[in-house]
Amino acid sequence: MSTESITPVSTATPRPSEPRTRHHQIVVVGGGSGGATVAARLCRKLRNPDLAVIEPSETHDYQPLWTLVGGGVVPKERSRHFEIDVLPRKATWIKDRVTRFEPADNRVVLGDGSRVSYDYLIVAIGLKLNWEAIKGLSVDQIGKDGICSNYLYDGCEGTWRTLQEFNGGTALFTNPKPPIKCAGAPQKIMYLADDHFRRRGIRQRSKVMYVSGTPGIFSVKEFAKTLNEVIARRGIETLYKHNLVEIDPAARRAVFENLDNGERTEIEYAMIHITPPQGPPDVVKESPLADEAGWVKVDKHTLQHPDFPNVFSLGDVSSLPTSKTGAAVRKEAPVLVHNLLATMNNRPRSEFARYDGYASCPLVTGYGKLVLAEFDYDLKPKPSFPFDTTKERRSMYLLKRYGLPALYWHGMVKGRA
């Protein structure tokens, strides 16, 4: 761990009758991809930044790598750094969580009861994994009895163990109705699992099945065409518009609800990879910042809150109608920083930058194969490379395996890319 990194602020518990208040010009709530990236960019732009990041976790995860951890390609430790080494040194790290937003008073309340006031607020706390929404399931069961999930740091290692222990039968992969973070992740691990079963010679006594709450395999038709060809070639069975609502671990039986008519279907499995339902954190959903669905309400182009102009948001917690991916955050961050600085300098909205909804999903379709899906709000492809990225390519797999993690740790969260 670097000794030159920022030092977290001590948060001693005050007397309830006298809540302590501190002030920072800019407060960033959340030290994940979005929070770390905008904090780094702002610290590079401002001469003497008075910026605080509120984040309770001591570690910072690069979650896109968890697919490859679950597929046995890399160890999970490669996906994790210390938070103190990720955040910019010029920032103040408040190692606590926000329990209440009070935007009318320009302040937030922390877990220790103290308050932090601000001139400008950036909300980037991600989303909530609602494991409890699946009847019969608890997080403690992940990695046991044929149940696995790549949506946990410890869980993705259990996925690889589950694939190794699988000896035939139905391998079930679920995807809830959106929104979820990295909507391609539920199917990526399925393709790697199918490859693994073929290498072990057990695919002929196995059935690989994908059950999803979405109406199809992917929302952008150009990439859906390729993915449907992959599914047909591999003999994978699909069932769409069905949501996992219950699981019986002892009987190894999953129950799905038809989203059109409410009818229920039971499927027995030998192993199941579960993607949990996801939604806004309670602290946001219950705040004045939330829209009707519970996300931080922002203009989809400027990332500014329409009711509180000194509040901005990006990433998974925002109401932006695009895929919740790290690649989207990378494009959202410079727009947010530009518009926040414009607001601070009283510049007109005509000078604001505009976000076009760019998102990217590197869809691993097997070991050494990847379809790089890039698109905008209109679901039109937005390729970054001068070739057809709707095709499976080894070069794009290598980009995900080696290039994107390096870009993330040394470029994006450092405010350089």
Residue pairs with C-beta under 8 A, 6 or more apart in sequence:
1 82
1 84
1 85
2 84
2 85
4 89
5 82
5 84
5 85
5 87
5 89
6 84
6 87
6 88
6 89
6 90
6 91
6 92
6 93
7 84
7 93
8 84
8 93
8 94
8 95
9 52
9 92
9 93
9 94
9 95
11 94
11 95
11 96
11 110
11 111
11 112
11 114
12 112
13 112
13 113
14 20
14 112
14 113
14 114
16 113
19 109
19 113
19 114
19 115
20 113
20 114
20 115
21 107
21 114
21 115
21 116
21 117
22 114
22 115
22 116
22 117
23 116
23 117
23 118
24 50
24 51
24 52
24 92
24 116
24 117
24 118
25 49
25 50
25 51
25 118
25 119
25 120
26 42
26 49
26 50
26 51
26 52
26 118
26 119
26 120
26 121
26 122
26 340
27 51
27 52
27 54
27 108
27 116
27 118
27 120
27 121
27 122
28 35
28 38
28 39
28 51
28 52
28 53
28 54
28 91
28 122
28 124
29 35
29 54
29 98
29 108
29 121
29 122
29 123
29 124
29 125
30 53
30 54
30 55
30 123
30 124
30 125
30 126
30 315
30 317
31 39
31 53
31 54
31 55
31 57
31 60
31 83
31 86
31 87
31 93
32 55
32 60
32 61
32 124
32 125
32 126
32 315
33 124
33 315
33 326
33 329
33 408
33 412
33 413
34 124
34 126
34 314
34 315
34 316
34 317
34 329
34 332
34 333
35 53
35 55
35 122
35 124
35 125
35 315
36 53
36 60
36 86
36 87
36 413
37 329
37 330
37 333
37 412
37 413
37 415
38 122
38 124
38 314
38 333
38 336
38 337
39 51
39 53
39 87
39 88
39 91
39 415
40 87
40 88
40 413
40 414
40 415
40 416
41 333
41 334
41 337
41 415
42 49
42 51
42 337
42 340
42 341
42 415
43 49
43 51
43 88
43 89
43 90
43 91
43 415
44 88
44 415
45 337
45 341
49 90
49 91
51 90
51 91
51 92
52 91
52 92
52 93
52 94
52 116
53 87
53 91
53 92
53 93
53 94
54 94
54 96
54 97
54 98
54 108
54 110
54 116
55 83
55 87
55 93
55 94
55 95
56 95
56 96
56 97
56 111
57 83
58 82
58 83
58 84
58 95
59 80
59 81
59 82
59 83
60 80
60 81
60 82
60 83
60 86
60 413
61 79
61 80
61 153
62 79
62 80
62 81
62 326
62 405
62 408
62 409
63 79
63 181
63 182
63 326
64 182
64 325
64 326
64 362
64 400
64 404
64 405
64 408
65 74
65 78
65 79
65 405
66 76
66 79
66 150
66 151
66 153
66 156
66 185
67 150
67 156
67 185
67 188
67 189
67 192
67 364
68 74
68 364
68 400
68 401
69 75
69 76
69 78
69 79
69 150
69 156
69 157
69 159
69 160
70 148
70 150
70 156
70 157
70 159
70 160
70 163
70 189
70 192
70 273
71 159
71 160
71 163
71 189
71 192
71 193
71 196
71 364
71 367
72 160
72 163
72 164
72 196
73 367
73 401
74 401
75 157
76 153
76 154
76 156
76 157
78 405
79 153
79 405
80 153
81 409
83 93
84 93
86 409
86 413
87 93
88 414
88 415
94 110
94 116
96 110
96 111
96 112
97 110
97 111
98 108
98 109
98 110
98 111
98 125
98 283
99 109
99 110
99 111
99 283
100 108
100 109
100 283
100 287
101 108
101 123
101 283
101 284
101 287
101 288
101 289
102 108
102 109
102 115
103 121
103 287
103 288
103 289
103 305
103 307
103 308
103 311
104 288
105 117
106 117
106 118
106 119
106 121
106 310
107 115
107 116
107 117
107 118
108 115
108 116
108 118
108 121
109 115
110 116
118 310
119 310
119 344
120 310
120 311
120 312
120 340
120 343
120 344
121 308
121 310
121 311
121 312
122 311
122 312
122 313
122 314
122 336
122 340
123 284
123 289
123 296
123 311
123 312
123 313
123 317
123 318
124 313
124 314
124 315
124 317
125 281
125 283
125 284
125 317
126 181
126 281
126 315
126 316
126 317
127 179
127 181
127 278
127 279
127 280
127 281
127 316
127 317
127 324
128 278
128 279
128 280
128 281
128 282
129 151
129 276
129 277
129 278
130 276
130 277
130 278
130 279
131 137
131 138
131 139
131 276
132 138
133 245
133 276
133 277
134 244
134 245
134 246
134 247
134 274
134 276
134 277
135 245
135 246
135 247
135 255
136 246
136 247
136 248
136 249
137 147
137 247
137 249
137 274
139 152
141 147
141 249
142 148
142 149
142 152
142 154
142 155
142 158
142 274
143 154
143 155
143 157
143 158
143 159
143 161
143 162
144 158
144 249
145 249
145 252
146 162
146 165
146 166
146 252
146 269
146 270
146 271
146 272
147 162
147 247
147 249
147 271
147 272
147 274
148 155
148 158
148 159
148 161
148 162
148 163
148 271
148 272
148 273
148 274
149 155
149 156
149 158
149 159
149 273
149 274
149 275
149 276
150 156
150 159
150 185
150 189
150 273
151 185
151 274
151 275
151 276
159 189
159 273
162 271
162 273
163 192
163 193
163 196
163 197
163 271
165 271
166 193
166 197
166 202
166 206
166 270
166 271
167 202
167 270
168 202
168 205
168 206
168 270
169 205
169 206
169 207
169 269
169 270
169 271
170 206
170 207
170 209
170 267
170 268
170 269
170 270
170 271
171 190
171 193
171 197
171 206
171 207
171 208
171 209
171 269
171 270
171 271
171 272
171 273
172 209
172 211
172 254
172 267
172 269
172 271
172 272
172 273
173 186
173 187
173 189
173 190
173 193
173 208
173 209
173 210
173 211
173 272
173 273
174 186
174 211
174 212
174 244
174 254
174 272
174 273
174 274
174 275
175 183
175 186
175 187
175 210
175 211
175 212
175 213
175 214
175 275
176 213
176 243
176 244
176 275
176 276
176 277
176 278
177 213
177 214
177 243
177 259
177 277
178 213
178 214
179 278
179 279
179 324
180 186
180 275
180 277
180 278
180 324
181 278
181 316
181 324
181 325
182 323
182 324
182 325
182 326
182 361
183 214
183 219
183 323
183 324
183 325
183 361
184 218
184 361
184 362
184 363
184 373
185 275
186 210
186 212
186 273
186 275
187 210
187 217
187 227
187 363
188 363
188 364
188 365
189 273
190 208
190 210
190 236
190 273
191 230
191 234
191 364
191 365
191 366
191 369
192 364
192 366
192 367
193 208
193 273
194 203
194 208
194 234
194 236
194 366
195 366
195 367
197 203
197 206
197 208
207 237
208 234
208 235
208 236
208 237
209 236
209 237
209 238
209 239
209 267
210 217
210 231
210 236
210 237
210 238
210 239
211 238
211 239
211 242
211 244
211 254
211 256
211 267
212 238
212 239
212 240
212 241
212 242
213 240
213 241
213 242
213 243
213 259
214 240
214 241
215 240
215 241
216 224
216 240
217 224
217 227
217 228
217 231
217 238
218 224
218 227
218 363
218 373
219 379
220 373
220 375
220 379
220 380
220 381
221 379
222 381
222 390
223 363
223 371
223 373
223 375
223 381
223 390
225 390
226 371
226 390
226 391
226 392
227 363
227 365
227 371
230 365
230 392
231 238
239 256
239 265
241 258
241 259
241 260
242 256
242 257
242 258
242 259
242 265
243 256
243 257
243 259
243 277
244 254
244 255
244 256
244 274
245 255
245 256
245 257
245 264
246 254
246 255
247 253
247 254
247 255
247 272
247 274
248 254
248 255
251 268
252 268
252 269
252 270
252 272
253 266
253 267
253 268
253 269
254 266
254 267
254 268
254 269
254 272
255 264
255 265
255 266
256 264
256 265
256 266
256 267
257 263
257 264
258 264
258 265
279 285
279 294
280 290
280 293
280 294
280 295
280 296
280 317
281 317
284 290
284 294
284 295
284 296
284 317
285 294
288 307
288 308
289 296
289 297
289 305
289 308
289 311
289 313
290 296
290 297
291 297
291 319
293 319
295 317
295 318
295 319
296 305
296 311
296 313
296 317
296 318
296 319
297 305
297 306
297 307
297 319
298 304
298 305
298 306
298 312
298 313
298 314
298 318
298 319
298 320
299 305
299 306
300 319
300 320
300 321
300 355
300 357
300 377
301 352
301 354
301 355
301 356
302 335
302 339
302 349
302 352
302 353
302 354
302 355
303 312
303 313
303 314
303 318
303 320
303 332
303 335
303 336
303 339
303 355
304 311
304 312
304 339
304 343
304 352
305 311
305 312
305 313
309 343
310 343
312 336
312 339
312 340
313 319
314 320
314 329
314 332
314 333
314 336
315 324
315 328
315 329
315 332
316 324
318 332
320 328
320 332
320 355
320 357
321 357
321 377
322 328
322 357
322 358
322 359
322 376
322 377
323 359
323 361
325 359
325 360
325 361
326 408
326 412
327 358
327 359
327 360
327 361
327 374
328 357
328 358
328 359
328 360
329 412
330 412
330 417
331 355
331 358
331 359
332 355
333 412
334 353
335 353
335 354
335 355
338 352
338 353
339 352
339 353
342 351
342 352
356 376
356 377
356 382
357 376
357 377
357 378
358 374
358 375
358 376
358 382
359 374
359 375
359 376
360 372
360 373
360 374
360 375
360 384
361 373
362 370
362 371
362 372
362 373
362 396
362 399
362 400
362 404
363 370
363 371
363 372
363 373
364 370
364 397
364 400
365 371
365 392
366 392
367 397
368 394
368 397
369 392
369 393
369 394
369 397
370 392
370 393
370 394
370 396
370 397
370 399
370 400
371 389
371 390
371 391
371 392
371 393
371 396
372 383
372 384
372 385
372 389
372 393
372 396
372 399
373 381
373 389
373 390
374 381
374 382
374 383
374 384
374 389
375 381
375 382
376 382
381 389
381 390
383 389
387 393
389 396
407 417
410 416
411 417
